[in-house]
Amino acid sequence: AGLRLDRYELVDGPVNLQANPRFGVSYTPGPYLALRATAGRGFRVPTVAERTLDFTVGKYVVAPSEDLQPESSWSYEVGVRQALSDRWFADLALFRNDYSDFIEPLPDPVLTADNKAVVRFQNVPDARVQGFELATGSRWWRRRLQLDGNLTLLDHEERRSGRALPYRPRWVAQLSPALHLGRAQARADYRYV
């Protein structure tokens, strides 16, 4: 268990004070199986770039967002890790993140006078990102050869409208073979989004 206290204040602006607890438990009922669960609160202030960006690129205008508020969240995860042999493991995790005032770059509904789309960072009052992740890995030849992979399914939405959050894929997969020879190593990563 842990507790973090965040304090955020803009010059001549309001003070935001947030207590962020985190809890976790891990249980190993046998030598090859581990169960885990975590829950915690998060807090993130908008970056200077998110608040002040102001430029034009092609048909888009990125406008400043001086009234952007900090976001907070609650995150939950349960998972299981199973050693399938002394060289191979599998890990399954289910997760959910509930956000208040989620910070997202979103288009404004009105175009500029010269028909350019305006994008600015905005607060989404109520958002959720949840899903599962399956990971596996194997080691051979005295742990010199390695193959890791994972698959993530995301379900994300703006809760008030039920619309999916932009800029997030539904599926993400990664495959990473590697070779370790003493201090030298080579690795390749293939990522599908």
Contact map, one row per residue, 1 for C-alpha under 8 A:
1110000000000000000011110000000000000000000000000000000000000000000000000000000000000000000000000000000000000000000000000000000000000000000000000000000000000000000000000000000000000000000000000
1111000000000000000011100000000000000000000000000000000000000000000000000000000000000000000000000000000000000000000000000000000000000000000000000000000000000000000000000000000000000000000000000
1111100000000000001111000000000000000000000000000000000000000000000000000000000000000000000000000000000000000000000000000000000000000000000000000000000000000000000000000000000000000000000000000
0111110000000000001110000000000000000000000000000000000000000000000000000000000000000000000000000000000000000000000000000000000000000000000000000000000000000000000000000000000000000000000000000
0011111000000000111100000000000000000000000000000000000000000000000000000000000000000000000000000000000000000000000000000000000000000000000000000000000000000000000000000000000000000000000000000
0001111100000001111100000000000000000000001000000000000000000000000000000000000000000000000000000000000000000000000000000000000000000000000000000000000000000000000000000000000000000000000000000
0000111110000011110000000000000000000000000000000000000000000000000000000000000000000000000000000000000000000000000000000000000000000000000000000000000000000000000000000000000000000000000000000
0000011111000011100000000000000000000000000010000000000000000000000000000000000000000000000000000000000000000000000000000000000000000000000000000000000000000000000000000000000000000000000000000
0000001111101111000000000000000000000000000000000000000000000000000000000000000000000000000000000000000000000000000000000000000000000000000000000000000000000000000000000000000000000000000000000
0000000111111110000000000000000000000000000000000000000000000000000000000000000000000000000000000000000000000000000000000000000000000000000000000000000000000000000000000000000000000000000000000
0000000011111000000000000000000000000000000000000000000000000000000000000000000000000000000000000000000000000000000000000000000000000000000000000000000000000000000000000000000000000000000000000
0000000001111100000000000000000000000000000000000000000000000000000000000000000000000000000000000000000000000000000000000000000000000000000000000000000000000000000000000000000000000000000000000
0000000011111110000000000000000000000000000000000000000000000000000000000000000000000000000000000000000000000000000000000000000000000000000000000000000000000000000000000000000000000000000000000
0000000011011111000000000000000000000000000000000000000000000000000000000000000000000000000000000000000000000000000000000000000000000000000000000000000000000000000000000000000000000000000000000
0000001111001111100000000000000000000000000000000000000000000000000000000000000000000000000000000000000000000000000000000000000000000000000000000000000000000000000000000000000000000000000000000
0000011110000111110000000000000000000000000000000000000000000000000000000000000000000000000000000000000000000000000000000000000000000000000000000000000000000000000000000000000000000000000000000
0000111100000011111000000000000000000000000000000000000000000000000000000000000000000000000000000000000000000000000000000000000000000000000000000000000000000000000000000000000000000000000000000
0000111000000001111100000000000000000000001000000000000000000000000000000000000000000000000000000000000000000000000000000000000000000000000000000000000000000000000000000000000000000000000000000
0011110000000000111110000000000000000000000000000000000000000000000000000000000000000000000000000000000000000000000000000000000000000000000000000000000000000000000000000000000000000000000000000
0011110000000000011111000000000000000001111000000000000000000000000000000000000000000000000000000000000000000000000000000000000000000000000000000000000000000000000000000000000000000000000000000
1111000000000000001111100000000000000001100000000000000000000000000000000000000000000000000000000000000000000000000000000000000000000000000000000000000000000000000000000000000000000000000000000
1110000000000000000111110000000000000111100000000000000000000000000000000000000000000000000000000000000000000000000000000000000000000000000000000000000000000000000000000000000000000000000000000
1100000000000000000011111000000000000111000000000000000000000000000000000000000000000000000000000000000000000000000000000000000000000000000000000000000000000000000000000000000000000000000000000
1000000000000000000001111100000000011110000000000000000000000000000000000000000000000000000000000000000000000000000000000000000000000000000000000000000000000000000000000000000000000000000000000
0000000000000000000000111110000000011100000000000000000000000000000000000000000000000000000000000000000000000000000000000000000000000000000000000000000000000000000000000000000000000000000000000
0000000000000000000000011111000001111000000000000000000000000000000000000000000000000000000000000000000000000000000000000000000000000000000000000000000000000000000000000000000000000000000000000
0000000000000000000000001111100001110000000000000000000000000000000000000000000000000000000000000000000000000000000000000000000000000000000000000000000000000000000000000000000000000000000000000
0000000000000000000000000111111111100000000000000000000000000000000000000000000000000000000000000000000000000000000000000000000000000000000000000000000000000000000000000000000000000000000000000
0000000000000000000000000011111011000000000000000000000000000000000000000000000000000000000000000000000000000000000000000000000000000000000000000000000000000000000000000000000000000000000000000
0000000000000000000000000001111111000000000000000000000000000000000000000000000000000000000000000000000000000000000000000000000000000000000000000000000000000000000000000000000000000000000000000
0000000000000000000000000001111110000000000000000000000000000000000000000000000000000000000000000000000000000000000000000000000000000000000000000000000000000000000000000000000000000000000000000
0000000000000000000000000001011111000000000000000000000000000000000000000000000001110000000000000000000000000000000000000000000000000000000000000000000000000000000000000000000000000000000000000
0000000000000000000000000001111111100000000000000000000000000000000000000000000111100000000000000000000000000000000000000000000000000000000000000000000000000000000000000000000000000000000000000
0000000000000000000000000111110111110000000000000000000000000000000000000000000111000000000000000000000000000000000000000000000000000000000000000000000000000000000000000000000000000000000000000
0000000000000000000000000111000011111000000000000000000000000000000000000000011110000000000000000000000000000000000000000000000000000000000000000000000000000000000000000000000000000000000000000
0000000000000000000000011110000001111100000000000000000000000000000000000000111100000000000000000000000000000000000000000000000000000000000000000000000000000000000000000000000000000000000000000
0000000000000000000000011100000000111110000000000000000000000000000000000001111000000000000000000000000000000000000000000000000000000000000000000000000000000000000000000000000000000000000000000
0000000000000000000001111000000000011111000000000000000000000000000000000011110000000000000000000000000000000000000000000000000000000000000000000000000000000000000000000000000000000000000000000
0000000000000000000001110000000000001111100000000000000000000000000000000111100000000000000000000000000000000000000000000000000000000000000000000000000000000000000000000000000000000000000000000
0000000000000000000111100000000000000111110000000000000000000000000000000111000000000000000000000000000000000000000000000000000000000000000000000000000000000000000000000000000000000000000000000
0000000000000000000111000000000000000011111000000000000000000000000000011110000000000000000000000000000000000000000000000000000000000000000000000000000000000000000000000000000000000000000000000
0000000000000000000100000000000000000001111100000000000000000000000000011110000000000000000000000000000000000000000000000000000000000000000000000000000000000000000000000000000000000000000000000
0000010000000000010100000000000000000000111110000000000000000000000001111000000000000000000000000000000000000000000000000000000000000000000000000000000000000000000000000000000000000000000000000
0000000000000000000000000000000000000000011111000000000000000000000001110000000000000000000000000000000000000000000000000000000000000000000000000000000000000000000000000000000000000000000000000
0000000100000000000000000000000000000000001111100000000000000000000011100000000000000000000000000000000000000000000000000000000000000000000000000000000000000000000000000000000000000000000000000
0000000000000000000000000000000000000000000111110110000000000000000111100000000000000000000000000000001000000000000000000000000000000000000000000000000000000000000000000000000000000000000000000
0000000000000000000000000000000000000000000011111110000000000000000000000000000000000000000000000000000000000000000000000000000000000000000000000000000000000000000000000000000000000000000000000
0000000000000000000000000000000000000000000001111111000000000000000000000000000000000000000000000000000000000000000000000000000000000000000000000000000000000000000000000000000000000000000000000
0000000000000000000000000000000000000000000000111111100000000000000000000000000000000000000000000000000000000000000000000000000000000000000000000000000000000000000000000000000000000000000000000
0000000000000000000000000000000000000000000001111111100000000001100000000000000000000000000000000000000000000000000000001000000000000000000000000000000000000000000000000000000000000000000000000
0000000000000000000000000000000000000000000001111111100000000001111100000000000000000000000000000000000000000000000000001000000000000000000000000000000000000000000000000000000000000000000000000
0000000000000000000000000000000000000000000000011111110000000011110000000000000000000000000000000000000000000000000000000000000000000000000000000000000000000000000000000000000000000000000000000
0000000000000000000000000000000000000000000000001111111000000111100000000000000000000000000000000000000000000000000000000000000000000000000000000000000000000000000000000000000000000000000000000
0000000000000000000000000000000000000000000000000001111100001111000000000000000000000000000000000000000000000000000000000000000000000000000000000000000000000000000000000000000000000000000000000
0000000000000000000000000000000000000000000000000000111110001110000000000000000000000000000000000000000000000000000000000000000000000000000000000000000000000000000000000000000000000000000000000
0000000000000000000000000000000000000000000000000000011111111100000000000000000000000000000000000000000000000000000000000000000000000000000000000000000000000000000000000000000000000000000000000
0000000000000000000000000000000000000000000000000000001111111100000000000000000000000000000000000000000000000000000000000000000000000000000000000000000000000000000000000000000000000000000000000
0000000000000000000000000000000000000000000000000000000111110000000000000000000000000000000000000000000000000000000000000000000000000000000000000000000000000000000000000000000000000000000000000
0000000000000000000000000000000000000000000000000000000111111000000000000000000000000000000000000000000000000000001110000000000000000000000000000000000000000000000000000000000000000000000000000
0000000000000000000000000000000000000000000000000000000111111100000000000000000000000000000000000000000000000000000111100000000000000000000000000000000000000000000000000000000000000000000000000
0000000000000000000000000000000000000000000000000000011110111110000000000000000000000000000000000000000000000000000111100000000000000000000000000000000000000000000000000000000000000000000000000
0000000000000000000000000000000000000000000000000000111110011111000000000000000000000000000000000000000000000000000001110000000000000000000000000000000000000000000000000000000000000000000000000
0000000000000000000000000000000000000000000000000001111000001111100000000000000000000000000000000000000000000000000001110000000000000000000000000000000000000000000000000000000000000000000000000
0000000000000000000000000000000000000000000000000111110000000111110000000000000000000000000000000000000000000000000000011000000000000000000000000000000000000000000000000000000000000000000000000
0000000000000000000000000000000000000000000000000111100000000011111100000000000000000000000000000000000000000000000000011100000000000000000000000000000000000000000000000000000000000000000000000
0000000000000000000000000000000000000000000000000011000000000001111100000000000000000000000000000000000000000000000000000000000000000000000000000000000000000000000000000000000000000000000000000
0000000000000000000000000000000000000000000000000010000000000000111110000000000000000000000000000000000000000000000000000000000000000000000000000000000000000000000000000000000000000000000000000
0000000000000000000000000000000000000000000001000010000000000000111111000000000000000000000000000000001000000000000000001110000000000000000000000000000000000000000000000000000000000000000000000
0000000000000000000000000000000000000000000011000000000000000000001111100000000000000000000000000000100000000000000000000010000000000000000000000000000000000000000000000000000000000000000000000
0000000000000000000000000000000000000000001111000000000000000000000111110000000000000000000000000000111000000000000000000000000000000000000000000000000000000000000000000000000000000000000000000
0000000000000000000000000000000000000000001111000000000000000000000011111000000000000000000000000011111000000000000000000010000000000000000000000000000000000000000000000000000000000000000000000
0000000000000000000000000000000000000000111100000000000000000000000001111100000000000000000000000011110000000000000000000000000000000000000000000000000000000000000000000000000000000000000000000
0000000000000000000000000000000000000000111000000000000000000000000000111110000000000000000000001111000000000000000000000000000000000000000000000000000000000000000000000000000000000000000000000
0000000000000000000000000000000000000011110000000000000000000000000000011111000000000000000000001110000000000000000000000000000000000000000000000000000000000000000000000000000000000000000000000
0000000000000000000000000000000000000111110000000000000000000000000000001111100000000000000000111100000000000000000000000000000000000000000000000000000000000000000000000000000000000000000000000
0000000000000000000000000000000000001111000000000000000000000000000000000111110000000000000000111000000000000000000000000000000000000000000000000000000000000000000000000000000000000000000000000
0000000000000000000000000000000000011110000000000000000000000000000000000011111000000000000011110000000000000000000000000000000000000000000000000000000000000000000000000000000000000000000000000
0000000000000000000000000000000000111100000000000000000000000000000000000001111100000000000011100000000000000000000000000000000000000000000000000000000000000000000000000000000000000000000000000
0000000000000000000000000000000000111000000000000000000000000000000000000000111110000000001111000000000000000000000000000000000000000000000000000000000000000000000000000000000000000000000000000
0000000000000000000000000000000011110000000000000000000000000000000000000000011111000000001110000000000000000000000000000000000000000000000000000000000000000000000000000000000000000000000000000
0000000000000000000000000000000011100000000000000000000000000000000000000000001111100000111100000000000000000000000000000000000000000000000000000000000000000000000000000000000000000000000000000
0000000000000000000000000000000111000000000000000000000000000000000000000000000111110000111000000000000000000000000000000000000000000000000000000000000000000000000000000000000000000000000000000
0000000000000000000000000000000110000000000000000000000000000000000000000000000011111111110000000000000000000000000000000000000000000000000000000000000000000000000000000000000000000000000000000
0000000000000000000000000000000100000000000000000000000000000000000000000000000001111111110000000000000000000000000000000000000000000000000000000000000000000000000000000000000000000000000000000
0000000000000000000000000000000000000000000000000000000000000000000000000000000000111111100000000000000000000000000000000000000000000000000000000000000000000000000000000000000000000000000000000
0000000000000000000000000000000000000000000000000000000000000000000000000000000000111111000000000000000000000000000000000000000000000000000000000000000000000000000000000000000000000000000000000
0000000000000000000000000000000000000000000000000000000000000000000000000000000000111111100000000000000000000000000000000000000000000000011100000000000000000000000000000000000000000000000000000
0000000000000000000000000000000000000000000000000000000000000000000000000000000000111111110000000000000000000000000000000000000000000001111000000000000000000000000000000000000000000000000000000
0000000000000000000000000000000000000000000000000000000000000000000000000000000011111011111000000000000000000000000000000000000000000001110000000000000000000000000000000000000000000000000000000
0000000000000000000000000000000000000000000000000000000000000000000000000000000011110001111100000000000000000000000000000000000000000111100000000000000000000000000000000000000000000000000000000
0000000000000000000000000000000000000000000000000000000000000000000000000000001111000000111110000000000000000000000000000000000000001111000000000000000000000000000000000000000000000000000000000
0000000000000000000000000000000000000000000000000000000000000000000000000000001110000000011111000000000000000000000000000000000000011110000000000000000000000000000000000000000000000000000000000
0000000000000000000000000000000000000000000000000000000000000000000000000000111100000000001111100000000000000000000000000000000000011100000000000000000000000000000000000000000000000000000000000
0000000000000000000000000000000000000000000000000000000000000000000000000000111000000000000111110000000000000000000000000000000001111000000000000000000000000000000000000000000000000000000000000
0000000000000000000000000000000000000000000000000000000000000000000000000011110000000000000011111000000000000000000000000000000001110000000000000000000000000000000000000000000000000000000000000
0000000000000000000000000000000000000000000000000000000000000000000000000011100000000000000001111100000000000000000000000000000111100000000000000000000000000000000000000000000000000000000000000
0000000000000000000000000000000000000000000000000000000000000000000000001111000000000000000000111110000000000000000000000000000111000000000000000000000000000000000000000000000000000000000000000
0000000000000000000000000000000000000000000000000000000000000000000000001110000000000000000000011111000000000000000000000000011110000000000000000000000000000000000000000000000000000000000000000
0000000000000000000000000000000000000000000000000000000000000000000000111100000000000000000000001111110000000000000000000000111100000000000000000000000000000000000000000000000000000000000000000
0000000000000000000000000000000000000000000000000000000000000000000000111000000000000000000000000111110000000000000000000001111000000000000000000000000000000000000000000000000000000000000000000
0000000000000000000000000000000000000000000000000000000000000000000011110000000000000000000000000011111000000000000000000011111000000000000000000000000000000000000000000000000000000000000000000
0000000000000000000000000000000000000000000000000000000000000000000001110000000000000000000000000011111100000000000000000111111000000000000000000000000000000000000000000000000000000000000000000
0000000000000000000000000000000000000000000001000000000000000000000101100000000000000000000000000000111110000000000000001111000000000000000000000000000000000000000000000000000000000000000000000
0000000000000000000000000000000000000000000000000000000000000000000000000000000000000000000000000000011111000000000000001111000000000000000000000000000000000000000000000000000000000000000000000
0000000000000000000000000000000000000000000000000000000000000000000000000000000000000000000000000000001111100000000000111100000000000000000000000000000000000000000000000000000000000000000000000
0000000000000000000000000000000000000000000000000000000000000000000000000000000000000000000000000000000111110000000000111100000000000000000000000000000000000000000000000000000000000000000000000
0000000000000000000000000000000000000000000000000000000000000000000000000000000000000000000000000000000011111000000011110000000000000000000000000000000000000000000000000000000000000000000000000
0000000000000000000000000000000000000000000000000000000000000000000000000000000000000000000000000000000001111110000011110000000000000000000000000000000000000000000000000000000000000000000000000
0000000000000000000000000000000000000000000000000000000000000000000000000000000000000000000000000000000000111110000000000000000000000000000000000000000000000000000000000000000000000000000000000
0000000000000000000000000000000000000000000000000000000000000000000000000000000000000000000000000000000000011111000011000000000000000000000000000000000000000000000000000000000000000000000000000
0000000000000000000000000000000000000000000000000000000000000000000000000000000000000000000000000000000000011111111111000000000000000000000000000000000000000000000000000000000000000000000000000
0000000000000000000000000000000000000000000000000000000000000000000000000000000000000000000000000000000000000111111111000000000000000000000000000000000000000000000000000000000000000000000000000
0000000000000000000000000000000000000000000000000000000000000000000000000000000000000000000000000000000000000011111100000000000000000000000000000000000000000000000000000000000000000000000000000
0000000000000000000000000000000000000000000000000000000000000000000000000000000000000000000000000000000000000011111100000000000000000000000000000000000000000000000000000000000000000000000000000
0000000000000000000000000000000000000000000000000000000000100000000000000000000000000000000000000000000000000011111110000000000000000000000000000000000000000000000000000000000000000000000000000
0000000000000000000000000000000000000000000000000000000000111000000000000000000000000000000000000000000000000011111111000000000000000000000000000000000000000000000000000000000000000000000000000
0000000000000000000000000000000000000000000000000000000000111000000000000000000000000000000000000000000000110111001111100000000000000000000000000000000000000000000000000000000000000000000000000
0000000000000000000000000000000000000000000000000000000000011110000000000000000000000000000000000000000000110111000111110000000000000000000000000000000000000000000000000000000000000000000000000
0000000000000000000000000000000000000000000000000000000000011110000000000000000000000000000000000000000011110000000011111000000000000000000000000000000000000000000000000000000000000000000000000
0000000000000000000000000000000000000000000000000000000000000111100000000000000000000000000000000000000011110000000001111100000000000000000000000000000000000000000000000000000000000000000000000
0000000000000000000000000000000000000000000000000110000000000001100100000000000000000000000000000000001111000000000000111110000000000000000000000000000000000000000000000000000000000000000000000
0000000000000000000000000000000000000000000000000000000000000000100100000000000000000000000000000000011111000000000000011111000000000000000000000000000000000000000000000000000000000000000000000
0000000000000000000000000000000000000000000000000000000000000000000110100000000000000000000000000000111100000000000000001111100000000000000000000000000000000000000000000000000000000000000000000
0000000000000000000000000000000000000000000000000000000000000000000000000000000000000000000000000001111100000000000000000111111000000000000000000000000000000100000000000000000000000000000000000
0000000000000000000000000000000000000000000000000000000000000000000000000000000000000000000000000011110000000000000000000011111000000000000000000000000000000000000000000000000000000000000000000
0000000000000000000000000000000000000000000000000000000000000000000000000000000000000000000000000111110000000000000000000001111100000000000000000000000000000111000000000000000000000000000000000
0000000000000000000000000000000000000000000000000000000000000000000000000000000000000000000000000111110000000000000000000001111110000000000000000000000000011110000000000000000000000000000000000
0000000000000000000000000000000000000000000000000000000000000000000000000000000000000000000000011110000000000000000000000000011111000000000000000000000000011110000000000000000000000000000000000
0000000000000000000000000000000000000000000000000000000000000000000000000000000000000000000000011100000000000000000000000000001111100000000000000000000001111000000000000000000000000000000000000
0000000000000000000000000000000000000000000000000000000000000000000000000000000000000000000001111000000000000000000000000000000111110000000000000000000001110000000000000000000000000000000000000
0000000000000000000000000000000000000000000000000000000000000000000000000000000000000000000001110000000000000000000000000000000011111000000000000000000111100000000000000000000000000000000000000
0000000000000000000000000000000000000000000000000000000000000000000000000000000000000000000111100000000000000000000000000000000001111100000000000000000111000000000000000000000000000000000000000
0000000000000000000000000000000000000000000000000000000000000000000000000000000000000000001111000000000000000000000000000000000000111110000000000000011110000000000000000000000000000000000000000
0000000000000000000000000000000000000000000000000000000000000000000000000000000000000000011110000000000000000000000000000000000000011111000000000000011100000000000000000000000000000000000000000
0000000000000000000000000000000000000000000000000000000000000000000000000000000000000000011100000000000000000000000000000000000000001111100000000001111000000000000000000000000000000000000000000
0000000000000000000000000000000000000000000000000000000000000000000000000000000000000001111000000000000000000000000000000000000000000111110000000001110000000000000000000000000000000000000000000
0000000000000000000000000000000000000000000000000000000000000000000000000000000000000001110000000000000000000000000000000000000000000011111000000111100000000000000000000000000000000000000000000
0000000000000000000000000000000000000000000000000000000000000000000000000000000000000011100000000000000000000000000000000000000000000001111100000111000000000000000000000000000000000000000000000
0000000000000000000000000000000000000000000000000000000000000000000000000000000000000011000000000000000000000000000000000000000000000000111111111110000000000000000000000000000000000000000000000
0000000000000000000000000000000000000000000000000000000000000000000000000000000000000010000000000000000000000000000000000000000000000000011111111100000000000000000000000000000000000000000000000
0000000000000000000000000000000000000000000000000000000000000000000000000000000000000000000000000000000000000000000000000000000000000000001111111000000000000000000000000000000000000000000000000
0000000000000000000000000000000000000000000000000000000000000000000000000000000000000000000000000000000000000000000000000000000000000000001111111000000000000000000000000000000000000000000000000
0000000000000000000000000000000000000000000000000000000000000000000000000000000000000000000000000000000000000000000000000000000000000000001111111100000000000000000000000000000000010000000000000
0000000000000000000000000000000000000000000000000000000000000000000000000000000000000000000000000000000000000000000000000000000000000000001111111100000000000000000000000000000001111000000000000
0000000000000000000000000000000000000000000000000000000000000000000000000000000000000000000000000000000000000000000000000000000000000000001111111110000000000000000000000000000011110000000000000
0000000000000000000000000000000000000000000000000000000000000000000000000000000000000000000000000000000000000000000000000000000000000000111100111111000000000000000000000000000011100000000000000
0000000000000000000000000000000000000000000000000000000000000000000000000000000000000000000000000000000000000000000000000000000000000000111000001111100000000000000000000000001111000000000000000
0000000000000000000000000000000000000000000000000000000000000000000000000000000000000000000000000000000000000000000000000000000000000011110000000111110000000000000000000000001110000000000000000
0000000000000000000000000000000000000000000000000000000000000000000000000000000000000000000000000000000000000000000000000000000000000011100000000011111000000000000000000000111100000000000000000
0000000000000000000000000000000000000000000000000000000000000000000000000000000000000000000000000000000000000000000000000000000000001111000000000001111100000000000000000000111000000000000000000
0000000000000000000000000000000000000000000000000000000000000000000000000000000000000000000000000000000000000000000000000000000000001110000000000000111110000000000000000011110000000000000000000
0000000000000000000000000000000000000000000000000000000000000000000000000000000000000000000000000000000000000000000000000000000000111100000000000000011111000000000000000011100000000000000000000
0000000000000000000000000000000000000000000000000000000000000000000000000000000000000000000000000000000000000000000000000000000000111000000000000000001111100000000000000111000000000000000000000
0000000000000000000000000000000000000000000000000000000000000000000000000000000000000000000000000000000000000000000000000000000011110000000000000000000111110000000000001110000000000000000000000
0000000000000000000000000000000000000000000000000000000000000000000000000000000000000000000000000000000000000000000000000000000011100000000000000000000011111000000100000100000000000000000000000
0000000000000000000000000000000000000000000000000000000000000000000000000000000000000000000000000000000000000000000000000000001111000000000000000000000001111100000110010000000000000000000000000
0000000000000000000000000000000000000000000000000000000000000000000000000000000000000000000000000000000000000000000000000000001110000000000000000000000000111110011110000000000000000000000000000
0000000000000000000000000000000000000000000000000000000000000000000000000000000000000000000000000000000000000000000000000001011100000000000000000000000000011111111110000000000000000000000000000
0000000000000000000000000000000000000000000000000000000000000000000000000000000000000000000000000000000000000000000000000000011100000000000000000000000000001111111000000000000000000000000000000
0000000000000000000000000000000000000000000000000000000000000000000000000000000000000000000000000000000000000000000000000000010000000000000000000000000000000111110000000000000000000000000000000
0000000000000000000000000000000000000000000000000000000000000000000000000000000000000000000000000000000000000000000000000000000000000000000000000000000000000111111000000000000000000000000000000
0000000000000000000000000000000000000000000000000000000000000000000000000000000000000000000000000000000000000000000000000000000000000000000000000000000000001111111100000000000000000000000000000
0000000000000000000000000000000000000000000000000000000000000000000000000000000000000000000000000000000000000000000000000000000000000000000000000000000000001110111110000000000000000000000000000
0000000000000000000000000000000000000000000000000000000000000000000000000000000000000000000000000000000000000000000000000000000000000000000000000000000000111100011111000000000000000000000000000
0000000000000000000000000000000000000000000000000000000000000000000000000000000000000000000000000000000000000000000000000000000000000000000000000000000000011100001111110000000000000000000000000
0000000000000000000000000000000000000000000000000000000000000000000000000000000000000000000000000000000000000000000000000000000000000000000000000000000000000000000111110000000000000000000000000
0000000000000000000000000000000000000000000000000000000000000000000000000000000000000000000000000000000000000000000000000000000000000000000000000000000000000000000011111000000000000000000000000
0000000000000000000000000000000000000000000000000000000000000000000000000000000000000000000000000000000000000000000000000000000000000000000000000000000000010000000011111100000000000000000000000
0000000000000000000000000000000000000000000000000000000000000000000000000000000000000000000000000000000000000000000000000000000000000000000000000000000001000000000000111111000000000000000000001
0000000000000000000000000000000000000000000000000000000000000000000000000000000000000000000000000000000000000000000000000000000000000000000000000000000011100000000000011111000000000000000000001
0000000000000000000000000000000000000000000000000000000000000000000000000000000000000000000000000000000000000000000000000000000000000000000000000000001111000000000000001111100000000000000000011
0000000000000000000000000000000000000000000000000000000000000000000000000000000000000000000000000000000000000000000000000000000000000000000000000000001110000000000000001111110000000000000000111
0000000000000000000000000000000000000000000000000000000000000000000000000000000000000000000000000000000000000000000000000000000000000000000000000000111100000000000000000011111000000000000000111
0000000000000000000000000000000000000000000000000000000000000000000000000000000000000000000000000000000000000000000000000000000000000000000000000000111000000000000000000001111100000000000011110
0000000000000000000000000000000000000000000000000000000000000000000000000000000000000000000000000000000000000000000000000000000000000000000000000011110000000000000000000000111110000000000011100
0000000000000000000000000000000000000000000000000000000000000000000000000000000000000000000000000000000000000000000000000000000000000000000000000011100000000000000000000000011111000000001111000
0000000000000000000000000000000000000000000000000000000000000000000000000000000000000000000000000000000000000000000000000000000000000000000000001111000000000000000000000000001111100000001110000
0000000000000000000000000000000000000000000000000000000000000000000000000000000000000000000000000000000000000000000000000000000000000000000000011110000000000000000000000000000111110000111100000
0000000000000000000000000000000000000000000000000000000000000000000000000000000000000000000000000000000000000000000000000000000000000000000000011100000000000000000000000000000011111000111000000
0000000000000000000000000000000000000000000000000000000000000000000000000000000000000000000000000000000000000000000000000000000000000000000000111000000000000000000000000000000001111111110000000
0000000000000000000000000000000000000000000000000000000000000000000000000000000000000000000000000000000000000000000000000000000000000000000000010000000000000000000000000000000000111111100000000
0000000000000000000000000000000000000000000000000000000000000000000000000000000000000000000000000000000000000000000000000000000000000000000000000000000000000000000000000000000000011111100000000
0000000000000000000000000000000000000000000000000000000000000000000000000000000000000000000000000000000000000000000000000000000000000000000000000000000000000000000000000000000000011111100000000
0000000000000000000000000000000000000000000000000000000000000000000000000000000000000000000000000000000000000000000000000000000000000000000000000000000000000000000000000000000000011111110000000
0000000000000000000000000000000000000000000000000000000000000000000000000000000000000000000000000000000000000000000000000000000000000000000000000000000000000000000000000000000001111111111000000
0000000000000000000000000000000000000000000000000000000000000000000000000000000000000000000000000000000000000000000000000000000000000000000000000000000000000000000000000000000001110001111100000
0000000000000000000000000000000000000000000000000000000000000000000000000000000000000000000000000000000000000000000000000000000000000000000000000000000000000000000000000000000111100000111110000
0000000000000000000000000000000000000000000000000000000000000000000000000000000000000000000000000000000000000000000000000000000000000000000000000000000000000000000000000000000111000000011111000
0000000000000000000000000000000000000000000000000000000000000000000000000000000000000000000000000000000000000000000000000000000000000000000000000000000000000000000000000000011110000000001111100
0000000000000000000000000000000000000000000000000000000000000000000000000000000000000000000000000000000000000000000000000000000000000000000000000000000000000000000000000000011100000000000111110
0000000000000000000000000000000000000000000000000000000000000000000000000000000000000000000000000000000000000000000000000000000000000000000000000000000000000000000000000001111000000000000011111
0000000000000000000000000000000000000000000000000000000000000000000000000000000000000000000000000000000000000000000000000000000000000000000000000000000000000000000000000011110000000000000001111
0000000000000000000000000000000000000000000000000000000000000000000000000000000000000000000000000000000000000000000000000000000000000000000000000000000000000000000000001111100000000000000000111
